[in-house]
Amino acid sequence: MTPDDGDSAIDFVLGDSTGTERSLGSLVANGPCVLVFYRGHW
Amino acid sequence: MTEYERNAGAIRAAGASIVALSVDSAQRCEGVRRELGLSFPILCDTSRTVVRAWDLYNPSEMGGIAIPAVFVIGPDLRVRYRSVDRTRDRVSTAGVLGLLRGSARPETIERTPIRAGLMEFARAFSNAIRRGLKTPQK
């Protein structure tokens, strides 16, 4: 389910394009994170 | 993506970070990141695990892609703002920036129309019809 305003986001770990593993928890450790889902293939 | 890059300095100055996510391979994501000169990382959800878990998966286009969406996630992992852009407009980066600076409320954030090409429009139209046909009859 897509988390709504006020919901707890589902944490995840993914590799970025350089191979660095990043969790959502670590991305927000120092402040809010703007997370942009894009379609890809652009 | 370029709009977020243009506003990246201001977003960081507001104490936030930016990260993009797509279902593309690391190689393709890195190509996009370099081509657009992005200063923020692109997460590669090649297994579609996250887009499925977040219900932001569109399996009917190009072998399965992410539905465009923007979230502001707080340090406690709570969603401070979300915009799922299934429709023909998209949240503005200025709006997101306003929210981060505390000068805009989530419900007042402006949206801007997506300037879509004819092909994208045709695809959206055919998808809408397909979805309509799949709607269960009662």
Backbone of each chain as nested JSON, in Angstrom:
{
  "chains": [
    {"id": "A", "residues": [
      {"number": 1, "name": "MET", "atoms": {"N": [0.844, -1.193, 0.0], "CA": [0.0, 0.0, 0.0], "C": [0.882, 1.246, 0.0]}},
      {"number": 2, "name": "THR", "atoms": {"N": [0.473, 2.242, -0.731], "CA": [1.24, 3.487, -0.772], "C": [1.042, 4.243, 0.543]}},
      {"number": 3, "name": "PRO", "atoms": {"N": [2.121, 4.543, 1.262], "CA": [1.937, 5.264, 2.52], "C": [1.376, 6.672, 2.292]}},
      {"number": 4, "name": "ASP", "atoms": {"N": [0.432, 7.041, 3.13], "CA": [-0.23, 8.339, 3.009], "C": [0.377, 9.329, 4.006]}},
      {"number": 5, "name": "ASP", "atoms": {"N": [-0.029, 10.587, 3.913], "CA": [0.45, 11.61, 4.849], "C": [0.282, 11.111, 6.288]}},
      {"number": 6, "name": "GLY", "atoms": {"N": [1.344, 11.171, 7.058], "CA": [1.273, 10.788, 8.462], "C": [1.572, 9.326, 8.717]}},
      {"number": 7, "name": "ASP", "atoms": {"N": [1.503, 8.492, 7.669], "CA": [1.813, 7.061, 7.825], "C": [3.311, 6.868, 8.008]}},
      {"number": 8, "name": "SER", "atoms": {"N": [3.658, 5.731, 8.568], "CA": [5.059, 5.338, 8.606], "C": [5.425, 4.747, 7.253]}},
      {"number": 9, "name": "ALA", "atoms": {"N": [6.507, 5.23, 6.668], "CA": [6.954, 4.687, 5.378], "C": [7.567, 3.308, 5.609]}},
      {"number": 10, "name": "ILE", "atoms": {"N": [7.413, 2.459, 4.624], "CA": [8.011, 1.122, 4.694], "C": [9.495, 1.268, 4.361]}},
      {"number": 11, "name": "ASP", "atoms": {"N": [10.351, 0.915, 5.305], "CA": [11.798, 1.058, 5.075], "C": [12.266, 0.05, 4.025]}},
      {"number": 12, "name": "PHE", "atoms": {"N": [13.339, 0.382, 3.358], "CA": [13.896, -0.526, 2.357], "C": [15.393, -0.264, 2.214]}},
      {"number": 13, "name": "VAL", "atoms": {"N": [16.071, -1.205, 1.608], "CA": [17.484, -1.046, 1.264], "C": [17.613, -1.31, -0.224]}},
      {"number": 14, "name": "LEU", "atoms": {"N": [18.224, -0.379, -0.945], "CA": [18.444, -0.553, -2.385], "C": [19.852, -0.067, -2.724]}},
      {"number": 15, "name": "GLY", "atoms": {"N": [20.41, -0.648, -3.768], "CA": [21.672, -0.146, -4.285], "C": [21.403, 1.066, -5.161]}},
      {"number": 16, "name": "ASP", "atoms": {"N": [22.3, 2.061, -5.104], "CA": [22.153, 3.185, -6.031], "C": [22.94, 2.884, -7.309]}},
      {"number": 17, "name": "SER", "atoms": {"N": [22.974, 3.842, -8.218], "CA": [23.571, 3.588, -9.534], "C": [25.084, 3.366, -9.47]}},
      {"number": 18, "name": "THR", "atoms": {"N": [25.698, 3.708, -8.333], "CA": [27.14, 3.473, -8.196], "C": [27.424, 2.215, -7.374]}},
      {"number": 19, "name": "GLY", "atoms": {"N": [26.353, 1.518, -6.963], "CA": [26.523, 0.274, -6.226], "C": [26.487, 0.441, -4.713]}},
      {"number": 20, "name": "THR", "atoms": {"N": [26.327, 1.67, -4.236], "CA": [26.261, 1.908, -2.787], "C": [24.875, 1.524, -2.266]}},
      {"number": 21, "name": "GLU", "atoms": {"N": [24.846, 0.701, -1.229], "CA": [23.578, 0.305, -0.622], "C": [23.079, 1.434, 0.285]}},
      {"number": 22, "name": "ARG", "atoms": {"N": [21.807, 1.761, 0.135], "CA": [21.238, 2.838, 0.943], "C": [19.879, 2.396, 1.47]}},
      {"number": 23, "name": "SER", "atoms": {"N": [19.656, 2.655, 2.758], "CA": [18.327, 2.386, 3.311], "C": [17.604, 3.715, 3.457]}},
      {"number": 24, "name": "LEU", "atoms": {"N": [16.283, 3.658, 3.42], "CA": [15.501, 4.879, 3.606], "C": [15.804, 5.466, 4.988]}},
      {"number": 25, "name": "GLY", "atoms": {"N": [15.944, 4.57, 5.974], "CA": [16.266, 5.011, 7.333], "C": [17.546, 5.827, 7.39]}},
      {"number": 26, "name": "SER", "atoms": {"N": [18.555, 5.411, 6.628], "CA": [19.826, 6.156, 6.646], "C": [19.698, 7.467, 5.878]}},
      {"number": 27, "name": "LEU", "atoms": {"N": [18.832, 7.474, 4.84], "CA": [18.657, 8.698, 4.039], "C": [17.987, 9.815, 4.838]}},
      {"number": 28, "name": "VAL", "atoms": {"N": [17.149, 9.445, 5.809], "CA": [16.44, 10.468, 6.592], "C": [17.131, 10.739, 7.939]}},
      {"number": 29, "name": "ALA", "atoms": {"N": [18.309, 10.115, 8.147], "CA": [18.961, 10.227, 9.452], "C": [19.283, 11.676, 9.817]}},
      {"number": 30, "name": "ASN", "atoms": {"N": [19.62, 12.488, 8.812], "CA": [20.035, 13.87, 9.107], "C": [19.013, 14.917, 8.691]}},
      {"number": 31, "name": "GLY", "atoms": {"N": [17.788, 14.499, 8.459], "CA": [16.76, 15.452, 8.044], "C": [15.839, 14.804, 7.036]}},
      {"number": 32, "name": "PRO", "atoms": {"N": [14.759, 15.512, 6.676], "CA": [13.803, 14.921, 5.743], "C": [14.421, 14.623, 4.38]}},
      {"number": 33, "name": "CYS", "atoms": {"N": [13.83, 13.67, 3.712], "CA": [14.326, 13.268, 2.395], "C": [13.196, 13.407, 1.371]}},
      {"number": 34, "name": "VAL", "atoms": {"N": [13.505, 14.035, 0.26], "CA": [12.56, 14.111, -0.854], "C": [12.827, 12.89, -1.733]}},
      {"number": 35, "name": "LEU", "atoms": {"N": [11.858, 12.001, -1.789], "CA": [12.006, 10.733, -2.519], "C": [11.176, 10.815, -3.797]}},
      {"number": 36, "name": "VAL", "atoms": {"N": [11.864, 10.77, -4.922], "CA": [11.192, 10.962, -6.217], "C": [11.17, 9.649, -6.991]}},
      {"number": 37, "name": "PHE", "atoms": {"N": [9.998, 9.058, -7.137], "CA": [9.854, 7.88, -8.008], "C": [9.694, 8.392, -9.433]}},
      {"number": 38, "name": "TYR", "atoms": {"N": [10.543, 7.932, -10.34], "CA": [10.337, 8.341, -11.738], "C": [10.196, 7.108, -12.61]}},
      {"number": 39, "name": "ARG", "atoms": {"N": [9.58, 7.314, -13.743], "CA": [9.165, 6.208, -14.598], "C": [10.334, 5.379, -15.111]}},
      {"number": 40, "name": "GLY", "atoms": {"N": [11.461, 6.054, -15.333], "CA": [12.594, 5.379, -15.936], "C": [12.478, 5.365, -17.446]}},
      {"number": 41, "name": "HIS", "atoms": {"N": [13.495, 4.878, -18.098], "CA": [13.531, 4.807, -19.576], "C": [13.429, 6.174, -20.232]}},
      {"number": 42, "name": "TRP", "atoms": {"N": [13.697, 7.25, -19.476], "CA": [13.58, 8.59, -20.067], "C": [14.823, 8.964, -20.817]}}
    ]},
    {"id": "B", "residues": [
      {"number": 1, "name": "MET", "atoms": {"N": [13.278, 15.55, -12.915], "CA": [14.598, 15.252, -12.345], "C": [15.522, 16.466, -12.464]}},
      {"number": 2, "name": "THR", "atoms": {"N": [15.526, 17.092, -13.651], "CA": [16.361, 18.278, -13.825], "C": [15.848, 19.406, -12.933]}},
      {"number": 3, "name": "GLU", "atoms": {"N": [14.523, 19.444, -12.74], "CA": [13.95, 20.476, -11.884], "C": [14.426, 20.28, -10.444]}},
      {"number": 4, "name": "TYR", "atoms": {"N": [14.51, 19.032, -10.0], "CA": [15.012, 18.774, -8.646], "C": [16.488, 19.131, -8.551]}},
      {"number": 5, "name": "GLU", "atoms": {"N": [17.226, 18.87, -9.63], "CA": [18.644, 19.221, -9.615], "C": [18.808, 20.745, -9.53]}},
      {"number": 6, "name": "ARG", "atoms": {"N": [17.957, 21.462, -10.282], "CA": [18.039, 22.925, -10.27], "C": [17.774, 23.469, -8.867]}},
      {"number": 7, "name": "ASN", "atoms": {"N": [16.903, 22.766, -8.121], "CA": [16.53, 23.22, -6.781], "C": [17.282, 22.479, -5.677]}},
      {"number": 8, "name": "ALA", "atoms": {"N": [18.276, 21.673, -6.073], "CA": [18.955, 20.81, -5.097], "C": [19.623, 21.627, -3.992]}},
      {"number": 9, "name": "GLY", "atoms": {"N": [20.27, 22.733, -4.375], "CA": [20.947, 23.571, -3.383], "C": [19.964, 24.118, -2.359]}},
      {"number": 10, "name": "ALA", "atoms": {"N": [18.827, 24.591, -2.859], "CA": [17.814, 25.174, -1.971], "C": [17.191, 24.103, -1.075]}},
      {"number": 11, "name": "ILE", "atoms": {"N": [16.996, 22.906, -1.637], "CA": [16.417, 21.809, -0.85], "C": [17.382, 21.413, 0.266]}},
      {"number": 12, "name": "ARG", "atoms": {"N": [18.68, 21.355, -0.064], "CA": [19.677, 21.019, 0.967], "C": [19.784, 22.14, 2.006]}},
      {"number": 13, "name": "ALA", "atoms": {"N": [19.683, 23.365, 1.528], "CA": [19.742, 24.498, 2.462], "C": [18.573, 24.454, 3.435]}},
      {"number": 14, "name": "ALA", "atoms": {"N": [17.46, 23.835, 3.0], "CA": [16.294, 23.698, 3.88], "C": [16.444, 22.492, 4.81]}},
      {"number": 15, "name": "GLY", "atoms": {"N": [17.617, 21.841, 4.758], "CA": [17.902, 20.753, 5.697], "C": [17.497, 19.377, 5.201]}},
      {"number": 16, "name": "ALA", "atoms": {"N": [17.132, 19.28, 3.923], "CA": [16.649, 18.003, 3.393], "C": [17.627, 17.423, 2.38]}},
      {"number": 17, "name": "SER", "atoms": {"N": [17.392, 16.185, 2.044], "CA": [18.181, 15.539, 0.999], "C": [17.224, 15.083, -0.105]}},
      {"number": 18, "name": "ILE", "atoms": {"N": [17.793, 14.694, -1.224], "CA": [16.992, 14.229, -2.357], "C": [17.502, 12.859, -2.774]}},
      {"number": 19, "name": "VAL", "atoms": {"N": [16.597, 11.988, -3.147], "CA": [16.989, 10.725, -3.751], "C": [15.925, 10.342, -4.771]}},
      {"number": 20, "name": "ALA", "atoms": {"N": [16.376, 9.824, -5.917], "CA": [15.438, 9.369, -6.944], "C": [15.406, 7.85, -6.93]}},
      {"number": 21, "name": "LEU", "atoms": {"N": [14.351, 7.287, -7.485], "CA": [14.214, 5.825, -7.534], "C": [13.549, 5.439, -8.845]}},
      {"number": 22, "name": "SER", "atoms": {"N": [14.124, 4.473, -9.536], "CA": [13.463, 3.917, -10.717], "C": [13.724, 2.426, -10.776]}},
      {"number": 23, "name": "VAL", "atoms": {"N": [13.071, 1.745, -11.686], "CA": [13.244, 0.291, -11.803], "C": [14.373, -0.06, -12.77]}},
      {"number": 24, "name": "ASP", "atoms": {"N": [15.047, 0.954, -13.295], "CA": [16.102, 0.71, -14.277], "C": [17.334, 0.06, -13.644]}},
      {"number": 25, "name": "SER", "atoms": {"N": [18.153, -0.526, -14.502], "CA": [19.408, -1.128, -14.053], "C": [20.349, -0.034, -13.556]}},
      {"number": 26, "name": "ALA", "atoms": {"N": [21.333, -0.446, -12.744], "CA": [22.314, 0.506, -12.218], "C": [23.015, 1.23, -13.369]}},
      {"number": 27, "name": "GLN", "atoms": {"N": [23.309, 0.484, -14.421], "CA": [24.014, 1.072, -15.566], "C": [23.178, 2.172, -16.206]}},
      {"number": 28, "name": "ARG", "atoms": {"N": [21.891, 1.905, -16.38], "CA": [21.012, 2.89, -17.015], "C": [20.784, 4.093, -16.082]}},
      {"number": 29, "name": "CYS", "atoms": {"N": [20.594, 3.795, -14.794], "CA": [20.421, 4.878, -13.811], "C": [21.652, 5.788, -13.796]}},
      {"number": 30, "name": "GLU", "atoms": {"N": [22.834, 5.159, -13.833], "CA": [24.07, 5.94, -13.791], "C": [24.199, 6.792, -15.058]}},
      {"number": 31, "name": "GLY", "atoms": {"N": [23.751, 6.224, -16.188], "CA": [23.745, 6.982, -17.442], "C": [22.875, 8.221, -17.332]}},
      {"number": 32, "name": "VAL", "atoms": {"N": [21.675, 8.045, -16.759], "CA": [20.745, 9.167, -16.569], "C": [21.365, 10.191, -15.622]}},
      {"number": 33, "name": "ARG", "atoms": {"N": [21.965, 9.688, -14.538], "CA": [22.538, 10.584, -13.524], "C": [23.654, 11.448, -14.129]}},
      {"number": 34, "name": "ARG", "atoms": {"N": [24.479, 10.82, -14.944], "CA": [25.583, 11.57, -15.577], "C": [25.074, 12.521, -16.648]}},
      {"number": 35, "name": "GLU", "atoms": {"N": [24.144, 12.005, -17.437], "CA": [23.618, 12.815, -18.549], "C": [22.953, 14.091, -18.022]}},
      {"number": 36, "name": "LEU", "atoms": {"N": [22.198, 13.942, -16.918], "CA": [21.493, 15.098, -16.358], "C": [22.341, 15.844, -15.334]}},
      {"number": 37, "name": "GLY", "atoms": {"N": [23.532, 15.314, -15.028], "CA": [24.415, 15.953, -14.056], "C": [23.803, 16.017, -12.669]}},
      {"number": 38, "name": "LEU", "atoms": {"N": [23.163, 14.92, -12.252], "CA": [22.465, 14.924, -10.962], "C": [23.455, 14.798, -9.809]}},
      {"number": 39, "name": "SER", "atoms": {"N": [23.243, 15.6, -8.77], "CA": [24.118, 15.566, -7.6], "C": [23.566, 14.641, -6.527]}},
      {"number": 40, "name": "PHE", "atoms": {"N": [22.376, 14.077, -6.783], "CA": [21.765, 13.184, -5.794], "C": [21.741, 11.759, -6.361]}},
      {"number": 41, "name": "PRO", "atoms": {"N": [21.67, 10.762, -5.46], "CA": [21.72, 9.368, -5.932], "C": [20.414, 8.896, -6.589]}},
      {"number": 42, "name": "ILE", "atoms": {"N": [20.546, 7.904, -7.447], "CA": [19.372, 7.22, -8.004], "C": [19.395, 5.786, -7.493]}},
      {"number": 43, "name": "LEU", "atoms": {"N": [18.342, 5.408, -6.794], "CA": [18.218, 4.035, -6.309], "C": [17.624, 3.179, -7.418]}},
      {"number": 44, "name": "CYS", "atoms": {"N": [18.145, 1.966, -7.55], "CA": [17.745, 1.097, -8.66], "C": [16.943, -0.083, -8.126]}},
      {"number": 45, "name": "ASP", "atoms": {"N": [15.654, -0.02, -8.326], "CA": [14.753, -1.07, -7.84], "C": [14.499, -2.061, -8.975]}},
      {"number": 46, "name": "THR", "atoms": {"N": [15.568, -2.704, -9.425], "CA": [15.454, -3.585, -10.603], "C": [14.527, -4.771, -10.352]}},
      {"number": 47, "name": "SER", "atoms": {"N": [14.445, -5.213, -9.102], "CA": [13.562, -6.351, -8.791], "C": [12.108, -5.915, -8.581]}},
      {"number": 48, "name": "ARG", "atoms": {"N": [11.87, -4.589, -8.652], "CA": [10.513, -4.02, -8.463], "C": [9.97, -4.273, -7.049]}},
      {"number": 49, "name": "THR", "atoms": {"N": [10.844, -4.592, -6.112], "CA": [10.39, -4.908, -4.75], "C": [9.762, -3.696, -4.077]}},
      {"number": 50, "name": "VAL", "atoms": {"N": [10.444, -2.542, -4.179], "CA": [9.957, -1.349, -3.469], "C": [8.728, -0.768, -4.171]}},
      {"number": 51, "name": "VAL", "atoms": {"N": [8.768, -0.678, -5.502], "CA": [7.598, -0.103, -6.2], "C": [6.354, -0.964, -5.978]}},
      {"number": 52, "name": "ARG", "atoms": {"N": [6.555, -2.285, -5.835], "CA": [5.415, -3.159, -5.543], "C": [4.942, -2.95, -4.101]}},
      {"number": 53, "name": "ALA", "atoms": {"N": [5.901, -2.93, -3.157], "CA": [5.545, -2.766, -1.736], "C": [4.838, -1.433, -1.506]}},
      {"number": 54, "name": "TRP", "atoms": {"N": [5.23, -0.406, -2.267], "CA": [4.644, 0.922, -2.106], "C": [3.456, 1.115, -3.039]}},
      {"number": 55, "name": "ASP", "atoms": {"N": [3.089, 0.06, -3.752], "CA": [1.958, 0.102, -4.676], "C": [2.132, 1.215, -5.724]}},
      {"number": 56, "name": "LEU", "atoms": {"N": [3.364, 1.314, -6.233], "CA": [3.678, 2.323, -7.252], "C": [4.276, 1.641, -8.474]}},
      {"number": 57, "name": "TYR", "atoms": {"N": [3.645, 0.52, -8.824], "CA": [4.156, -0.279, -9.935], "C": [3.126, -0.283, -11.053]}},
      {"number": 58, "name": "ASN", "atoms": {"N": [3.588, 0.062, -12.235], "CA": [2.727, 0.027, -13.413], "C": [3.253, -1.069, -14.35]}},
      {"number": 59, "name": "PRO", "atoms": {"N": [2.664, -2.282, -14.248], "CA": [3.213, -3.406, -15.023], "C": [2.873, -3.351, -16.508]}},
      {"number": 60, "name": "SER", "atoms": {"N": [1.96, -2.439, -16.889], "CA": [1.446, -2.486, -18.257], "C": [2.273, -1.67, -19.246]}},
      {"number": 61, "name": "GLU", "atoms": {"N": [3.287, -0.941, -18.753], "CA": [4.076, -0.127, -19.679], "C": [5.543, -0.528, -19.662]}},
      {"number": 62, "name": "MET", "atoms": {"N": [6.117, -0.69, -20.827], "CA": [7.561, -0.878, -21.007], "C": [8.141, -1.927, -20.061]}},
      {"number": 63, "name": "GLY", "atoms": {"N": [7.469, -3.049, -19.924], "CA": [7.995, -4.134, -19.088], "C": [7.856, -3.882, -17.602]}},
      {"number": 64, "name": "GLY", "atoms": {"N": [7.084, -2.865, -17.232], "CA": [6.865, -2.582, -15.819], "C": [7.721, -1.44, -15.336]}},
      {"number": 65, "name": "ILE", "atoms": {"N": [7.092, -0.334, -15.003], "CA": [7.832, 0.853, -14.565], "C": [7.177, 1.442, -13.312]}},
      {"number": 66, "name": "ALA", "atoms": {"N": [7.857, 2.421, -12.726], "CA": [7.33, 3.073, -11.53], "C": [6.28, 4.107, -11.919]}},
      {"number": 67, "name": "ILE", "atoms": {"N": [5.286, 4.252, -11.071], "CA": [4.314, 5.339, -11.223], "C": [4.967, 6.593, -10.624]}},
      {"number": 68, "name": "PRO", "atoms": {"N": [5.004, 7.697, -11.374], "CA": [5.669, 8.892, -10.837], "C": [5.031, 9.342, -9.514]}},
      {"number": 69, "name": "ALA", "atoms": {"N": [5.853, 9.589, -8.538], "CA": [5.356, 10.009, -7.227], "C": [6.473, 10.731, -6.492]}},
      {"number": 70, "name": "VAL", "atoms": {"N": [6.071, 11.634, -5.603], "CA": [7.038, 12.368, -4.789], "C": [6.616, 12.264, -3.331]}},
      {"number": 71, "name": "PHE", "atoms": {"N": [7.562, 11.952, -2.466], "CA": [7.305, 11.879, -1.033], "C": [8.297, 12.763, -0.304]}},
      {"number": 72, "name": "VAL", "atoms": {"N": [7.849, 13.354, 0.792], "CA": [8.791, 13.933, 1.752], "C": [8.697, 13.057, 2.988]}},
      {"number": 73, "name": "ILE", "atoms": {"N": [9.808, 12.386, 3.306], "CA": [9.85, 11.457, 4.435], "C": [10.624, 12.113, 5.569]}},
      {"number": 74, "name": "GLY", "atoms": {"N": [10.019, 12.133, 6.752], "CA": [10.655, 12.747, 7.911], "C": [11.66, 11.802, 8.55]}},
      {"number": 75, "name": "PRO", "atoms": {"N": [12.501, 12.338, 9.45], "CA": [13.515, 11.527, 10.118], "C": [12.931, 10.342, 10.897]}},
      {"number": 76, "name": "ASP", "atoms": {"N": [11.671, 10.431, 11.283], "CA": [11.023, 9.321, 11.989], "C": [10.376, 8.342, 11.005]}},
      {"number": 77, "name": "LEU", "atoms": {"N": [10.692, 8.489, 9.715], "CA": [10.155, 7.678, 8.613], "C": [8.671, 7.958, 8.332]}},
      {"number": 78, "name": "ARG", "atoms": {"N": [8.13, 8.98, 8.98], "CA": [6.73, 9.323, 8.685], "C": [6.651, 10.13, 7.395]}},
      {"number": 79, "name": "VAL", "atoms": {"N": [5.559, 9.897, 6.667], "CA": [5.338, 10.618, 5.419], "C": [4.805, 12.009, 5.759]}},
      {"number": 80, "name": "ARG", "atoms": {"N": [5.586, 13.024, 5.402], "CA": [5.151, 14.412, 5.663], "C": [4.363, 14.958, 4.489]}},
      {"number": 81, "name": "TYR", "atoms": {"N": [4.608, 14.381, 3.334], "CA": [3.876, 14.815, 2.142], "C": [3.972, 13.715, 1.106]}},
      {"number": 82, "name": "ARG", "atoms": {"N": [2.9, 13.546, 0.347], "CA": [2.996, 12.619, -0.786], "C": [2.179, 13.143, -1.952]}},
      {"number": 83, "name": "SER", "atoms": {"N": [2.674, 12.873, -3.127], "CA": [1.953, 13.198, -4.347], "C": [2.137, 12.029, -5.306]}},
      {"number": 84, "name": "VAL", "atoms": {"N": [1.061, 11.312, -5.563], "CA": [1.116, 10.207, -6.529], "C": [0.539, 10.746, -7.828]}},
      {"number": 85, "name": "ASP", "atoms": {"N": [1.416, 10.777, -8.848], "CA": [1.072, 11.55, -10.041], "C": [0.543, 10.666, -11.163]}},
      {"number": 86, "name": "ARG", "atoms": {"N": [-0.589, 9.986, -10.865], "CA": [-1.233, 9.155, -11.882], "C": [-1.923, 10.027, -12.91]}},
      {"number": 87, "name": "THR", "atoms": {"N": [-2.247, 11.226, -12.512], "CA": [-3.042, 12.103, -13.361], "C": [-2.137, 12.978, -14.218]}},
      {"number": 88, "name": "ARG", "atoms": {"N": [-2.697, 13.953, -14.839], "CA": [-1.967, 14.728, -15.836], "C": [-1.234, 15.931, -15.248]}},
      {"number": 89, "name": "ASP", "atoms": {"N": [-1.094, 15.971, -13.966], "CA": [-0.298, 17.059, -13.403], "C": [0.64, 16.489, -12.332]}},
      {"number": 90, "name": "ARG", "atoms": {"N": [1.523, 17.309, -11.882], "CA": [2.605, 16.846, -11.021], "C": [2.895, 17.932, -10.003]}},
      {"number": 91, "name": "VAL", "atoms": {"N": [3.304, 17.499, -8.808], "CA": [3.622, 18.485, -7.778], "C": [4.839, 19.299, -8.222]}},
      {"number": 92, "name": "SER", "atoms": {"N": [4.828, 20.595, -7.902], "CA": [5.951, 21.45, -8.296], "C": [7.073, 21.362, -7.262]}},
      {"number": 93, "name": "THR", "atoms": {"N": [8.308, 21.512, -7.717], "CA": [9.432, 21.5, -6.783], "C": [9.361, 22.713, -5.858]}},
      {"number": 94, "name": "ALA", "atoms": {"N": [8.822, 23.82, -6.389], "CA": [8.656, 25.022, -5.553], "C": [7.734, 24.705, -4.377]}},
      {"number": 95, "name": "GLY", "atoms": {"N": [6.702, 23.922, -4.638], "CA": [5.764, 23.523, -3.589], "C": [6.439, 22.66, -2.536]}},
      {"number": 96, "name": "VAL", "atoms": {"N": [7.234, 21.706, -3.001], "CA": [7.957, 20.823, -2.08], "C": [8.928, 21.642, -1.228]}},
      {"number": 97, "name": "LEU", "atoms": {"N": [9.587, 22.596, -1.884], "CA": [10.534, 23.464, -1.184], "C": [9.814, 24.3, -0.126]}},
      {"number": 98, "name": "GLY", "atoms": {"N": [8.655, 24.793, -0.467], "CA": [7.852, 25.568, 0.485], "C": [7.512, 24.743, 1.716]}},
      {"number": 99, "name": "LEU", "atoms": {"N": [7.175, 23.483, 1.465], "CA": [6.834, 22.577, 2.565], "C": [8.051, 22.359, 3.473]}},
      {"number": 100, "name": "LEU", "atoms": {"N": [9.223, 22.152, 2.863], "CA": [10.438, 21.914, 3.641], "C": [10.816, 23.138, 4.464]}},
      {"number": 101, "name": "ARG", "atoms": {"N": [10.548, 24.323, 3.885], "CA": [10.872, 25.565, 4.603], "C": [9.82, 25.912, 5.635]}},
      {"number": 102, "name": "GLY", "atoms": {"N": [8.704, 25.169, 5.608], "CA": [7.637, 25.418, 6.559], "C": [6.721, 26.546, 6.145]}},
      {"number": 103, "name": "SER", "atoms": {"N": [6.861, 27.008, 4.885], "CA": [6.034, 28.137, 4.446], "C": [4.813, 27.68, 3.643]}},
      {"number": 104, "name": "ALA", "atoms": {"N": [4.727, 26.395, 3.36], "CA": [3.553, 25.891, 2.628], "C": [2.958, 24.709, 3.381]}},
      {"number": 105, "name": "ARG", "atoms": {"N": [1.667, 24.588, 3.326], "CA": [1.007, 23.438, 3.926], "C": [0.761, 22.414, 2.811]}},
      {"number": 106, "name": "PRO", "atoms": {"N": [0.768, 21.12, 3.165], "CA": [0.643, 20.087, 2.129], "C": [-0.545, 20.29, 1.198]}},
      {"number": 107, "name": "GLU", "atoms": {"N": [-1.679, 20.724, 1.741], "CA": [-2.892, 20.808, 0.912], "C": [-2.886, 22.017, -0.026]}},
      {"number": 108, "name": "THR", "atoms": {"N": [-1.937, 22.935, 0.186], "CA": [-1.925, 24.125, -0.684], "C": [-0.824, 24.058, -1.743]}},
      {"number": 109, "name": "ILE", "atoms": {"N": [-0.084, 22.957, -1.753], "CA": [1.008, 22.858, -2.723], "C": [0.466, 22.794, -4.139]}},
      {"number": 110, "name": "GLU", "atoms": {"N": [1.029, 23.677, -4.957], "CA": [0.514, 23.781, -6.326], "C": [0.975, 22.608, -7.187]}},
      {"number": 111, "name": "ARG", "atoms": {"N": [0.212, 22.367, -8.234], "CA": [0.541, 21.299, -9.163], "C": [0.651, 21.91, -10.547]}},
      {"number": 112, "name": "THR", "atoms": {"N": [1.538, 21.331, -11.341], "CA": [1.719, 21.871, -12.691], "C": [1.404, 20.792, -13.717]}},
      {"number": 113, "name": "PRO", "atoms": {"N": [0.782, 21.176, -14.832], "CA": [0.472, 20.176, -15.856], "C": [1.75, 19.603, -16.454]}},
      {"number": 114, "name": "ILE", "atoms": {"N": [1.698, 18.333, -16.776], "CA": [2.823, 17.694, -17.445], "C": [2.702, 17.983, -18.928]}},
      {"number": 115, "name": "ARG", "atoms": {"N": [3.784, 18.503, -19.501], "CA": [3.772, 18.719, -20.96], "C": [4.105, 17.394, -21.626]}},
      {"number": 116, "name": "ALA", "atoms": {"N": [3.079, 16.7, -21.983], "CA": [3.274, 15.357, -22.518], "C": [3.283, 15.372, -24.033]}},
      {"number": 117, "name": "GLY", "atoms": {"N": [4.075, 14.503, -24.591], "CA": [4.091, 14.337, -26.036], "C": [2.834, 13.594, -26.478]}},
      {"number": 118, "name": "LEU", "atoms": {"N": [2.591, 13.594, -27.772], "CA": [1.402, 12.942, -28.323], "C": [1.407, 11.441, -28.008]}},
      {"number": 119, "name": "MET", "atoms": {"N": [2.592, 10.836, -28.093], "CA": [2.688, 9.395, -27.849], "C": [2.31, 9.052, -26.413]}},
      {"number": 120, "name": "GLU", "atoms": {"N": [2.795, 9.885, -25.498], "CA": [2.498, 9.619, -24.095], "C": [1.005, 9.767, -23.834]}},
      {"number": 121, "name": "PHE", "atoms": {"N": [0.425, 10.753, -24.48], "CA": [-1.007, 10.965, -24.33], "C": [-1.774, 9.758, -24.874]}},
      {"number": 122, "name": "ALA", "atoms": {"N": [-1.361, 9.279, -26.049], "CA": [-2.032, 8.137, -26.67], "C": [-1.926, 6.906, -25.776]}},
      {"number": 123, "name": "ARG", "atoms": {"N": [-0.749, 6.747, -25.159], "CA": [-0.527, 5.6, -24.285], "C": [-1.418, 5.693, -23.048]}},
      {"number": 124, "name": "ALA", "atoms": {"N": [-1.475, 6.887, -22.47], "CA": [-2.305, 7.094, -21.287], "C": [-3.774, 6.825, -21.626]}},
      {"number": 125, "name": "PHE", "atoms": {"N": [-4.162, 7.263, -22.817], "CA": [-5.542, 7.084, -23.272], "C": [-5.857, 5.599, -23.409]}},
      {"number": 126, "name": "SER", "atoms": {"N": [-4.95, 4.854, -24.059], "CA": [-5.214, 3.427, -24.281], "C": [-5.195, 2.674, -22.952]}},
      {"number": 127, "name": "ASN", "atoms": {"N": [-4.322, 3.104, -22.039], "CA": [-4.292, 2.463, -20.715], "C": [-5.588, 2.707, -19.968]}},
      {"number": 128, "name": "ALA", "atoms": {"N": [-6.097, 3.928, -20.089], "CA": [-7.337, 4.287, -19.404], "C": [-8.479, 3.415, -19.918]}},
      {"number": 129, "name": "ILE", "atoms": {"N": [-8.491, 3.203, -21.227], "CA": [-9.541, 2.37, -21.824], "C": [-9.397, 0.927, -21.343]}},
      {"number": 130, "name": "ARG", "atoms": {"N": [-8.136, 0.447, -21.324], "CA": [-7.885, -0.926, -20.873], "C": [-8.331, -1.089, -19.424]}},
      {"number": 131, "name": "ARG", "atoms": {"N": [-7.997, -0.088, -18.6], "CA": [-8.417, -0.152, -17.193], "C": [-9.924, -0.156, -17.089]}},
      {"number": 132, "name": "GLY", "atoms": {"N": [-10.549, 0.652, -17.924], "CA": [-12.011, 0.74, -17.929], "C": [-12.635, -0.597, -18.262]}},
      {"number": 133, "name": "LEU", "atoms": {"N": [-12.039, -1.3, -19.237], "CA": [-12.572, -2.6, -19.653], "C": [-12.397, -3.653, -18.565]}},
      {"number": 134, "name": "LYS", "atoms": {"N": [-11.327, -3.444, -17.737], "CA": [-11.045, -4.432, -16.691], "C": [-11.911, -4.227, -15.45]}},
      {"number": 135, "name": "THR", "atoms": {"N": [-12.556, -3.059, -15.368], "CA": [-13.359, -2.759, -14.186], "C": [-14.472, -3.796, -14.048]}},
      {"number": 136, "name": "PRO", "atoms": {"N": [-14.511, -4.482, -12.9], "CA": [-15.544, -5.516, -12.765], "C": [-16.957, -4.942, -12.806]}},
      {"number": 137, "name": "GLN", "atoms": {"N": [-17.821, -5.637, -13.49], "CA": [-19.227, -5.201, -13.588], "C": [-19.991, -5.771, -12.407]}},
      {"number": 138, "name": "LYS", "atoms": {"N": [-20.879, -4.936, -11.865], "CA": [-21.664, -5.417, -10.715], "C": [-23.113, -5.59, -11.133]}}
    ]}
  ]
}
